[in-house]
Amino acid sequence: MGVKKMKRIGMRIFVTGTRGIPGIQGGIETHCEKLYPRIAHMGCSVTIARRLPYIQDNLNEYGNVQLKDLPTPRSKHFEAIIHTIVSTFYAKLKGFRCIHIHGIGPSLCAPLARLLGLRVVITHHGSDYKRQKWGKLSRFILRLGELAGVTFAHKVIVVSSYIKKRLESMYRRFDINYIPNGVKIHKKVDKNDFLQRWGIDENSYILAVGRLVPEKGFHDLIASYSEIKEKKLKLVLAGDADHETEYSRRLIQSAQESGCILTGFVQQEDLGQLYSYARLFILPSYHEGLPLSLLEALSYGIDVLVSNIPAHTEIGLDSSSYFQCGNRQNLSAKIKEKLAHPYTGGMRNTLLAEYDWEIIAHKTFKLYQELCHFSF
């Protein structure tokens, strides 16, 4: 479903909670990079706040979206909230009427934004307090952020239906908007120069994509891969850690010892090559909101195997595409089953119905109109 370009009608939206766009690793970052150029094309003036330590370009605009680089310390625990506070005051100072906060940590600033007279939207991308990397205090603050966002935001968006049901049950708020992450159907990439650079043969590798953090479960995948005797089949792990940790160091060492190929963060056409020629895509996560990497893998029509967490099961894959989360023996068995049977087809056409970026952009645009009291 396409959306025609509309004349600008005066809506100015300030976006924060993301590290920035374009080409910055992270699910929220990819979400914003895909979504906001489409919304800008529809006639909405959008400015995205970027975290200065992650910026390696001199861009002031991307896809008709204005970019504003604001300072923040590069800190695992404090960068998101400090940057969101700075962003909120900046939005007020520059006369924005509406602020859209992404993530439950940054949503801790929703009451501040309301106090300053801003109209507030939050997007709940997942219950981050369930991530293994956080300690008790951080989890408490993230829960507080969820509470503040759901309680004080004028509009609440969630990226998966199971999050919507949980928030309705917990907070008794029943006007929550389900607007998922999106994807577009991809054609197989013709080039393979990126694969050649890494010594990767077409259709002879397992692919995993994501940040090197505990909740992604890559440690389970590496352990299961080590048990597979078919060593002609490589494991390619495309991703990096936002902040080096003891976990990321141990994971990289384990991957290297197991003969895995670590490409680091990959994007655009290079990532398209990895998806295009993978024998199997695996996402062994313990926690997700709605993983864009899985949607991307499905959009290329490749075979997938994922943990049976709610964010994955609600997509409705065949039962053969799920394994018991955290169960390495079950993961190993499922990998062997997948490799033993040629893949005949995927969910490409089904994906268009619910996860089309144009439809998602249109729904978000309409929500902004309601919030700002504009109409077609």
Backbone torsions as a table, in degrees:
resi	resn	phi	psi	omega
1	MET	NA	119.0	-179.9
2	GLY	-93.5	159.8	177.7
3	VAL	-125.7	122.6	-178.9
4	LYS	-69.5	148.8	178.3
5	LYS	-66.8	133.4	-176.9
6	MET	-113.2	157.0	175.1
7	LYS	-66.7	139.2	180.0
8	ARG	-60.7	135.0	-175.5
9	ILE	-118.7	14.5	170.8
10	GLY	98.8	-0.9	178.2
11	MET	-74.9	127.1	177.2
12	ARG	-121.7	116.5	-176.2
13	ILE	-114.6	130.9	175.7
14	PHE	-107.6	128.3	-172.7
15	VAL	-113.8	132.4	177.3
16	THR	-143.6	176.5	-176.8
17	GLY	98.6	-9.2	177.9
18	THR	-107.9	155.1	174.2
19	ARG	-70.0	-28.3	178.2
20	GLY	137.5	176.5	175.7
21	ILE	-137.8	160.3	-4.7
22	PRO	-95.2	168.9	170.1
23	GLY	66.5	31.6	177.8
24	ILE	-111.8	132.2	-173.9
25	GLN	-63.9	138.2	175.2
26	GLY	139.3	148.2	-179.0
27	GLY	-66.2	-44.2	178.5
28	ILE	-65.2	-38.4	179.6
29	GLU	-62.7	-45.2	177.8
30	THR	-64.8	-41.7	177.0
31	HIS	-55.0	-49.9	-178.0
32	CYS	-67.2	-38.1	-179.4
33	GLU	-64.3	-36.6	180.0
34	LYS	-80.7	-34.9	-171.5
35	LEU	-81.0	-50.1	-165.2
36	TYR	-73.7	-32.5	171.9
37	PRO	-59.5	-34.4	177.6
38	ARG	-67.5	-41.8	179.4
39	ILE	-67.8	-38.8	176.6
40	ALA	-61.9	-37.9	179.0
41	HIS	-64.4	-27.0	-178.4
42	MET	-81.3	-8.0	176.1
43	GLY	114.5	15.5	179.2
44	CYS	-106.4	131.8	176.9
45	SER	-82.1	116.3	-174.5
46	VAL	-119.6	132.3	172.1
47	THR	-122.8	128.4	178.8
48	ILE	-109.0	127.8	174.6
49	ALA	-80.2	131.1	179.1
50	ARG	-113.7	149.0	178.8
51	ARG	-87.0	118.1	-170.6
52	LEU	-52.8	-40.0	-177.9
53	PRO	-62.7	-18.2	-177.8
54	TYR	-96.4	-3.6	-171.5
55	ILE	-90.5	125.6	179.4
56	GLN	-124.9	24.2	177.9
57	ASP	-134.9	176.8	178.8
58	ASN	-114.9	27.3	-175.7
59	LEU	-74.2	140.1	170.4
60	ASN	-108.0	-12.0	-176.5
61	GLU	-151.8	146.4	175.6
62	TYR	-145.8	117.4	179.3
63	GLY	57.3	41.1	-177.9
64	ASN	69.2	9.2	174.5
65	VAL	-98.6	128.4	178.1
66	GLN	-78.0	140.7	-178.5
67	LEU	-115.4	132.0	178.2
68	LYS	-126.1	114.0	-179.7
69	ASP	-86.4	121.6	-178.6
70	LEU	-122.0	143.1	-175.5
71	PRO	-70.5	148.2	173.5
72	THR	-163.3	147.5	175.2
73	PRO	-71.1	143.6	175.3
74	ARG	-83.5	95.3	-173.3
75	SER	-140.9	132.9	-179.6
76	LYS	-56.1	-38.0	-171.6
77	HIS	-97.6	-28.5	-168.5
78	PHE	-115.9	-14.9	-171.0
79	GLU	-64.3	-39.8	-175.8
80	ALA	-66.0	-47.2	-176.0
81	ILE	-71.2	-39.7	178.7
82	ILE	-63.8	-44.1	-179.7
83	HIS	-64.4	-37.0	-179.9
84	THR	-69.6	-37.5	176.3
85	ILE	-62.2	-48.5	178.1
86	VAL	-59.3	-43.5	-179.5
87	SER	-62.4	-39.5	-178.4
88	THR	-64.7	-45.4	177.7
89	PHE	-66.4	-36.8	178.3
90	TYR	-63.7	-44.1	179.6
91	ALA	-59.7	-42.5	178.1
92	LYS	-65.8	-44.1	-177.9
93	LEU	-61.4	-36.8	-175.9
94	LYS	-91.2	7.0	171.9
95	GLY	80.8	20.0	175.1
96	PHE	-71.0	144.6	179.6
97	ARG	-93.6	-29.8	-173.4
98	CYS	-129.0	137.8	174.9
99	ILE	-122.9	135.2	178.5
100	HIS	-114.0	116.5	-176.7
101	ILE	-104.6	126.7	179.8
102	HIS	-103.6	130.8	176.7
103	GLY	96.5	148.8	-176.2
104	ILE	-79.3	-25.2	174.9
105	GLY	-63.8	-56.4	176.5
106	PRO	-60.0	-24.9	-179.3
107	SER	-65.5	-8.9	173.1
108	LEU	-58.7	-21.0	-179.3
109	CYS	-88.7	1.3	179.7
110	ALA	-57.9	-43.2	177.6
111	PRO	-62.8	-37.9	177.2
112	LEU	-61.8	-45.7	179.6
113	ALA	-61.6	-40.7	176.4
114	ARG	-63.1	-42.7	-179.7
115	LEU	-61.0	-33.4	179.3
116	LEU	-82.5	-0.7	176.1
117	GLY	90.0	11.8	179.1
118	LEU	-84.6	150.4	171.5
119	ARG	-90.2	132.0	-163.3
120	VAL	-118.2	130.2	169.1
121	VAL	-117.8	138.6	170.1
122	ILE	-123.7	148.0	169.6
123	THR	-115.3	122.5	178.0
124	HIS	-89.7	107.2	-177.1
125	HIS	-93.2	-2.0	-179.1
126	GLY	149.8	155.5	-177.9
127	SER	-80.6	83.6	-172.6
128	ASP	-61.9	-20.8	179.6
129	TYR	-69.0	-8.0	176.0
130	LYS	-88.0	-6.7	-179.2
131	ARG	-71.3	137.1	-175.1
132	GLN	-65.0	-21.4	-173.6
133	LYS	-72.5	-15.9	-174.3
134	TRP	-92.9	143.9	173.6
135	GLY	-86.5	-176.9	-174.9
136	LYS	-61.5	-44.0	-178.2
137	LEU	-65.2	-44.4	179.7
138	SER	-62.7	-39.4	179.4
139	ARG	-66.1	-38.2	177.1
140	PHE	-62.1	-44.1	-179.8
141	ILE	-65.4	-39.0	178.3
142	LEU	-65.7	-39.8	175.3
143	ARG	-62.9	-39.0	177.5
144	LEU	-64.2	-38.0	176.7
145	GLY	-63.3	-41.5	176.4
146	GLU	-60.9	-46.6	179.1
147	LEU	-60.0	-46.5	-178.6
148	ALA	-63.6	-42.3	-179.2
149	GLY	-65.2	-49.8	-177.7
150	VAL	-66.1	-32.9	-177.2
151	THR	-79.6	-41.4	-169.9
152	PHE	-102.9	-17.9	-179.3
153	ALA	-70.4	143.0	174.6
154	HIS	-68.5	-37.4	-179.9
155	LYS	-132.5	135.4	178.3
156	VAL	-119.1	128.4	176.0
157	ILE	-113.4	141.2	172.4
158	VAL	-126.1	150.5	-175.2
159	VAL	-95.5	-3.0	177.3
160	SER	-146.0	151.5	-176.2
161	SER	-68.7	-30.3	-179.5
162	TYR	-69.7	-32.1	174.9
163	ILE	-66.3	-42.2	178.5
164	LYS	-57.0	-47.9	-179.2
165	LYS	-63.5	-39.9	-178.3
166	ARG	-67.6	-42.3	-179.9
167	LEU	-67.5	-38.4	177.0
168	GLU	-61.4	-40.7	-179.7
169	SER	-69.9	-41.2	-175.6
170	MET	-75.9	-42.3	-169.6
171	TYR	-111.9	-2.0	178.1
172	ARG	54.9	36.4	174.0
173	ARG	-108.2	123.8	-169.7
174	PHE	-116.9	17.0	176.1
175	ASP	-111.3	28.1	-178.2
176	ILE	-76.8	136.6	-175.1
177	ASN	-99.7	120.4	175.0
178	TYR	-87.3	110.0	175.2
179	ILE	-134.1	103.1	-170.9
180	PRO	-75.4	173.0	166.0
181	ASN	-64.3	163.2	-177.1
182	GLY	-124.2	177.8	179.1
183	VAL	-160.5	157.1	170.9
184	LYS	-120.1	151.4	-179.9
185	ILE	-71.5	129.2	-176.7
186	HIS	-107.5	147.0	168.5
187	LYS	-88.8	151.3	178.1
188	LYS	-60.6	131.2	-179.3
189	VAL	-70.5	134.6	-178.7
190	ASP	-76.3	-37.2	-176.4
191	LYS	-75.9	154.6	175.0
192	ASN	-139.9	25.1	-177.2
193	ASP	-64.0	-33.1	177.6
194	PHE	-65.5	-41.7	178.2
195	LEU	-62.9	-43.7	-179.4
196	GLN	-62.0	-38.1	179.8
197	ARG	-60.0	-33.8	-178.4
198	TRP	-98.3	3.2	-179.8
199	GLY	68.4	35.1	-178.2
200	ILE	-103.6	127.5	177.8
201	ASP	-87.9	144.6	179.3
202	GLU	-61.4	139.9	175.2
203	ASN	58.2	27.1	-179.6
204	SER	-132.3	33.2	179.8
205	TYR	-152.2	151.9	170.9
206	ILE	-93.0	137.2	-177.4
207	LEU	-115.1	135.5	170.5
208	ALA	-131.3	138.8	-175.7
209	VAL	-131.7	128.8	176.8
210	GLY	157.8	174.4	178.6
211	ARG	-73.6	150.3	-178.2
212	LEU	-86.0	75.3	-179.9
213	VAL	-129.6	154.8	-172.2
214	PRO	-56.1	-40.2	-173.9
215	GLU	-67.1	-15.1	176.5
216	LYS	-74.4	-18.4	174.2
217	GLY	73.4	18.8	-178.1
218	PHE	-65.4	-23.8	175.9
219	HIS	-63.6	-36.1	175.9
220	ASP	-67.1	-41.1	-179.1
221	LEU	-64.5	-43.7	179.7
222	ILE	-63.0	-43.2	178.6
223	ALA	-62.8	-42.0	179.5
224	SER	-68.7	-38.9	178.5
225	TYR	-62.5	-36.8	-179.7
226	SER	-62.5	-23.7	-178.7
227	GLU	-86.4	-12.6	-178.1
228	ILE	-81.3	127.6	-175.6
229	LYS	-77.7	-19.3	-177.4
230	GLU	-78.3	81.8	-175.0
231	LYS	-79.6	-7.1	173.7
232	LYS	-69.0	-19.0	178.3
233	LEU	-91.5	111.0	-177.5
234	LYS	-81.8	157.6	169.3
235	LEU	-107.4	120.3	179.2
236	VAL	-109.4	122.5	-179.9
237	LEU	-112.6	111.1	-178.0
238	ALA	-104.6	106.2	-179.8
239	GLY	165.1	172.8	-178.4
240	ASP	-147.7	174.8	176.2
241	ALA	-98.9	137.3	175.7
242	ASP	-63.9	-40.3	178.9
243	HIS	-134.0	129.4	179.4
244	GLU	-64.2	130.9	-179.8
245	THR	-133.2	171.4	175.6
246	GLU	-60.6	-37.6	178.7
247	TYR	-63.6	-48.1	-177.6
248	SER	-64.3	-36.4	178.0
249	ARG	-65.5	-43.4	179.5
250	ARG	-67.6	-37.0	179.8
251	LEU	-65.0	-44.7	179.7
252	ILE	-62.8	-42.8	178.9
253	GLN	-62.8	-44.3	179.4
254	SER	-63.3	-40.7	179.5
255	ALA	-64.2	-42.4	179.9
256	GLN	-65.8	-41.6	179.5
257	GLU	-65.8	-25.9	-179.5
258	SER	-90.3	0.4	178.8
259	GLY	81.2	19.5	178.3
260	CYS	-75.6	157.0	175.5
261	ILE	-102.6	119.4	-179.1
262	LEU	-105.7	108.8	-175.7
263	THR	-91.0	-12.7	-169.9
264	GLY	76.5	-169.2	-178.8
265	PHE	-68.0	127.9	-178.2
266	VAL	-126.5	143.0	-179.5
267	GLN	-145.2	172.5	174.6
268	GLN	51.8	-132.0	-171.9
269	GLU	-64.5	-35.1	178.5
270	ASP	-61.5	-42.2	177.4
271	LEU	-67.4	-36.5	176.8
272	GLY	-60.3	-37.4	176.3
273	GLN	-63.9	-42.8	179.8
274	LEU	-61.8	-43.9	177.4
275	TYR	-65.4	-41.6	-172.5
276	SER	-61.6	-37.0	-170.3
277	TYR	-113.2	12.7	179.2
278	ALA	-74.8	141.4	174.4
279	ARG	-75.8	-34.0	-176.6
280	LEU	-157.9	136.2	174.2
281	PHE	-105.2	132.9	-179.2
282	ILE	-127.3	133.2	174.6
283	LEU	-129.9	100.6	-173.9
284	PRO	-94.4	33.2	-171.3
285	SER	-61.8	148.1	170.8
286	TYR	-90.4	-23.1	-176.5
287	HIS	-151.7	135.8	175.1
288	GLU	-151.2	162.5	166.9
289	GLY	-90.7	-79.7	167.4
290	LEU	-144.8	103.6	-168.3
291	PRO	-70.5	120.1	177.5
292	LEU	-65.1	-32.8	-179.0
293	SER	-62.8	-36.9	177.3
294	LEU	-67.9	-43.9	177.5
295	LEU	-61.1	-40.2	178.6
296	GLU	-63.1	-45.1	179.7
297	ALA	-59.9	-44.6	178.4
298	LEU	-63.6	-35.5	-177.8
299	SER	-67.6	-23.2	176.1
300	TYR	-87.6	-2.7	175.6
301	GLY	75.9	25.4	-179.9
302	ILE	-98.4	162.3	-179.7
303	ASP	-72.4	144.2	-177.9
304	VAL	-132.1	154.4	174.2
305	LEU	-141.5	122.2	-173.4
306	VAL	-137.3	158.4	177.6
307	SER	-68.1	155.4	-174.1
308	ASN	-90.0	46.6	175.3
309	ILE	-83.6	160.1	-175.7
310	PRO	-55.4	-39.0	-178.7
311	ALA	-60.9	-29.2	179.3
312	HIS	-88.6	-42.0	-174.6
313	THR	-68.3	-28.6	-178.8
314	GLU	-69.2	-16.2	176.4
315	ILE	-70.5	-27.1	173.5
316	GLY	84.2	41.9	176.6
317	LEU	-73.8	166.0	173.5
318	ASP	-62.8	149.2	-176.6
319	SER	-58.7	-27.4	179.6
320	SER	-68.1	-12.4	-177.5
321	SER	-95.8	7.0	178.7
322	TYR	-119.6	145.4	170.6
323	PHE	-130.3	163.9	-178.4
324	GLN	-70.8	120.5	-176.2
325	CYS	-55.9	127.4	177.7
326	GLY	82.5	-4.6	-178.3
327	ASN	-94.9	99.2	-174.4
328	ARG	-68.1	-36.2	177.9
329	GLN	-63.7	-43.1	178.4
330	ASN	-65.9	-38.0	177.0
331	LEU	-62.5	-46.5	179.0
332	SER	-59.5	-44.1	-179.5
333	ALA	-64.2	-40.6	-179.3
334	LYS	-68.2	-37.2	177.0
335	ILE	-61.5	-46.2	-179.7
336	LYS	-61.9	-38.9	177.5
337	GLU	-63.6	-43.5	-179.9
338	LYS	-62.3	-44.0	-176.7
339	LEU	-70.6	-23.2	-177.7
340	ALA	-79.9	-14.6	-176.5
341	HIS	-125.1	123.7	178.0
342	PRO	-58.5	140.2	-179.5
343	TYR	-82.6	132.5	-173.9
344	THR	-108.6	-13.3	-179.5
345	GLY	165.9	165.3	-175.7
346	GLY	-130.3	-151.5	-172.6
347	MET	-108.0	26.5	-171.3
348	ARG	-53.8	-49.5	-177.1
349	ASN	-71.1	-36.4	178.6
350	THR	-61.6	-37.2	-178.4
351	LEU	-59.6	-34.4	-176.8
352	LEU	-58.3	-33.1	-173.2
353	ALA	-63.6	-43.8	-172.5
354	GLU	-112.3	-24.8	-171.0
355	TYR	-114.4	32.3	178.6
356	ASP	-82.8	124.1	-176.5
357	TRP	-59.7	-34.3	-178.8
358	GLU	-65.5	-42.2	177.7
359	ILE	-65.2	-42.2	-178.9
360	ILE	-64.0	-42.7	177.7
361	ALA	-62.4	-41.5	-179.9
362	HIS	-63.1	-43.2	179.1
363	LYS	-63.6	-40.6	179.8
364	THR	-67.6	-40.6	178.3
365	PHE	-60.6	-44.3	178.8
366	LYS	-62.4	-37.2	178.2
367	LEU	-64.7	-41.3	176.4
368	TYR	-60.8	-40.5	179.0
369	GLN	-61.0	-44.7	178.6
370	GLU	-61.5	-40.7	-177.3
371	LEU	-67.7	-39.2	-176.4
372	CYS	-94.8	4.5	177.1
373	HIS	62.9	39.3	172.7
374	PHE	-106.7	159.7	176.1
375	SER	-140.3	164.4	179.0
376	PHE	-64.1	NA	NA
